[in-house]
């Protein structure tokens, strides 16, 4: 089968390209090769020569038309992901770009047998919690006053008691807190609904925080692993937001790529959404300590009480639906860390830009407190 992978020169996309080629598929990549992920418009060295590369932007109708010629399936990973307040860019790339895919597929009666859409765990916001008095709760964003007071944990919106974080399933309340999450929920909503309406089998995968080799170190505005790696390999303290006890499920990129291929090949997944996560919770501080230890430079985590405005406190995905299809996560924080540190330190141009990125985020109001 000939398969188009948008964003195929990027992190998750390139690992998926490798698996598709290993399974005998023909692969075409559509990627804009834009900074900060890519420098100078050049494709990364890890791209296999067997994959056909087209340089183009998913906001460009002509780019889509060229890339869709002769393909039978699409993995749509091209996205804008950041933590800066350029709100319209998120929707232009993530929502409008996806709408163009379906617009062309319908108008030109393209014989697409499967479309796999990259979504995000972030659409849940805080996710599911348990209140001992009032049962399951889905608290909204924490207020600025609460964050300034360093009262990090959400409280029950009904009774004000402390809440216990729970695994968040696919049918949980959707409550995106930031522009990236809002735009990705718009993307998956239109993809699934247009897919059903026009008979284009579509699957949306809500990825947890993904880690591993090839995650660009040139974007220091988001991604705890790359930020900690920059600081640790430079022998600098690892700056941890809030108190570091935020719960996350850090999933290995190889596990994500296997999930992509699984739903691509299994018709039971058509028109469904699936969480893709590690299957267990870890704190951000545990990740920082792991990176510091494995880097071996004497760096230590530094908790300053800063926070990213609009961030969630705890979010851990329930992956039982994907497990029911035969998938199982295999990575760990330790192995993820070793792989990323080894890859990043071998890259030309690798340097610590985390501090200047954090300074800019403070300037535009994305990072506050301290």
Order of alpha helices (4+ residues) and beta strands (2+ residues): beta-alpha-beta-beta-alpha-beta-alpha-alpha-beta-beta-beta-alpha-beta-alpha-beta-beta-alpha-beta-beta-beta-alpha-beta-beta-alpha-beta-beta-alpha-alpha-alpha-beta
